[in-house]
Amino acid sequence: MAFLELKGVSKSFGTGKDKVEVLKDINLSIEEGEFLAIVGFTGSGKTTLINLINGLEFPDEGEVLLNGKPITGPGPDRGVVFQNYSLLPWLSVYQNVKLAIDEVYPKASKAEKDERIRKYVEMVHLSHAIDKKPTELSGGMRQRVSVARALAMNPQVLLMDEPLSALDALTRGTLQEEIVKIWGEDQKTCLLITNDVDEGIIMADRIIPLTPGPRATLGPEFKVNFARPRVIAEINKNPEYKHLRNEILEYLIEVGANRKAEGGETYTLPDLKPVMPTGFFSRFMKSKKRA
Ligand SMILES: Nc1ncnc2c1ncn2[C@@H]1O[C@H](COP(=O)(O)OP(=O)(O)OP(=O)(O)O)[C@@H](O)[C@H]1O
């Protein structure tokens, strides 16, 4: 039995002519301790997918199961890190993390809570800023607080909805490394939603693309077998890395082009800074013409 499972999940919003079929027949199995990345097109339904797992939305068809049991609402077994930090601005780092701990461990003593708060703030390297308010922190620091807060709740699954996309490249790279390190130490199951293929390759065990919406569904899985820790500067030189990126890119271009042909819409591709073997594009375009 898979740890987290989506079986035949479809989700629409609205009714009649305003109905939008966002997700269609999503089937997904995540093993305990696995790090999975879902790479999706803009507006394809990535957040809807996270909300279904978090229990903020419910499927019209199919089921979402955690440990074999249907998800009936949000719970402390799932910690979420959003793109926009979602910290309370009038509370300090300490108090923001404490809020989550009070919720999950209401009966813990003051000393136990204090120890837990400091442990997770330390884990994300923010001990020096523990009494600061979110407005006094950089974007990267705020996102670290969000990660600390989610982890302090000791969830079984860490759900991350484009957690790093608002950050500059350098901060993003550092936080990618830190999250993967914490994942290794804390043995969490992680689901990362991202629009950045490289981020998926650096962080995840498996990457699954979400096709463009409406009726977005999951594409084939791409296994990421590179040894950890994955250092971008080193892995960038690895031909297998380039091959994997190109395979994912090719798939995404193809589903984007097919969808455009069906509906006439143009889709913004997930964030790709491809390193192409010489002649890749011309070969790709020739193969498209032949098809
Ligand atoms: N509560 C809702 N009511 C109506 N429509 C909704 C609702 N939530 C999402 N949608 C629609 O579902 C589609 C997918 O939205 P969603 O936010 O899941 O996509 P996304 O991939 O996370 O987007 P982005 O790339 O912009 O972050 C959009 O067309 C959106 O307008």
The ligand as an SDF file (V2000), in Angstrom:
LIG
                    3D

 31 33  0  0  0  0  0  0  0  0999 V2000
  -11.7380   27.9420   -5.6780 N   0  0  0  0  0  0  0  0  0  0  0  0
  -11.7380   28.0850   -7.0010 C   0  0  0  0  0  0  0  0  0  0  0  0
  -12.8270   28.4790   -7.6690 N   0  0  0  0  0  0  0  0  0  0  0  0
  -12.8450   28.5950   -9.0040 C   0  0  0  0  0  0  0  0  0  0  0  0
  -11.7850   28.3410   -9.7930 N   0  0  0  0  0  0  0  0  0  0  0  0
  -10.6610   27.9580   -9.1990 C   0  0  0  0  0  0  0  0  0  0  0  0
  -10.5560   27.8050   -7.7700 C   0  0  0  0  0  0  0  0  0  0  0  0
   -9.3060   27.3930   -7.4610 N   0  0  0  0  0  0  0  0  0  0  0  0
   -8.6590   27.2970   -8.6400 C   0  0  0  0  0  0  0  0  0  0  0  0
   -9.4460   27.6300   -9.6600 N   0  0  0  0  0  0  0  0  0  0  0  0
   -9.0970   27.6180  -11.0930 C   0  0  0  0  0  0  0  0  0  0  0  0
   -8.4120   26.4020  -11.3390 O   0  0  0  0  0  0  0  0  0  0  0  0
   -7.3500   26.5870  -12.2650 C   0  0  0  0  0  0  0  0  0  0  0  0
   -6.0590   26.0730  -11.6610 C   0  0  0  0  0  0  0  0  0  0  0  0
   -5.7110   26.8810  -10.5370 O   0  0  0  0  0  0  0  0  0  0  0  0
   -4.4630   26.5530   -9.5980 P   0  0  0  0  0  0  0  0  0  0  0  0
   -4.2780   27.7000   -8.6800 O   0  0  0  0  0  0  0  0  0  0  0  0
   -4.6480   25.2070   -8.9880 O   0  0  0  0  0  0  0  0  0  0  0  0
   -3.2880   26.4660  -10.6630 O   0  0  0  0  0  0  0  0  0  0  0  0
   -1.7080   26.6090  -10.4470 P   0  0  0  0  0  0  0  0  0  0  0  0
   -1.0920   25.6540  -11.3890 O   0  0  0  0  0  0  0  0  0  0  0  0
   -1.3800   26.4540   -9.0140 O   0  0  0  0  0  0  0  0  0  0  0  0
   -1.5080   28.1090  -10.8930 O   0  0  0  0  0  0  0  0  0  0  0  0
   -0.1580   29.0110  -10.8260 P   0  0  0  0  0  0  0  0  0  0  0  0
    0.8040   28.4020  -11.7860 O   0  0  0  0  0  0  0  0  0  0  0  0
   -0.6590   30.3470  -11.2990 O   0  0  0  0  0  0  0  0  0  0  0  0
    0.2980   29.0060   -9.4140 O   0  0  0  0  0  0  0  0  0  0  0  0
   -7.3390   28.0770  -12.6040 C   0  0  0  0  0  0  0  0  0  0  0  0
   -8.0300   28.2520  -13.8080 O   0  0  0  0  0  0  0  0  0  0  0  0
   -8.0990   28.7080  -11.4560 C   0  0  0  0  0  0  0  0  0  0  0  0
   -8.7340   29.8820  -11.8700 O   0  0  0  0  0  0  0  0  0  0  0  0
  1  2  1  0
  2  3  1  0
  2  7  2  0
  3  4  2  0
  4  5  1  0
  5  6  2  0
  6  7  1  0
  6 10  1  0
  7  8  1  0
  8  9  2  0
  9 10  1  0
 10 11  1  0
 11 12  1  0
 11 30  1  0
 12 13  1  0
 13 14  1  0
 13 28  1  0
 14 15  1  0
 15 16  1  0
 16 17  2  0
 16 18  1  0
 16 19  1  0
 19 20  1  0
 20 21  2  0
 20 22  1  0
 20 23  1  0
 23 24  1  0
 24 25  2  0
 24 26  1  0
 24 27  1  0
 28 29  1  0
 28 30  1  0
 30 31  1  0
M  END
$$$$
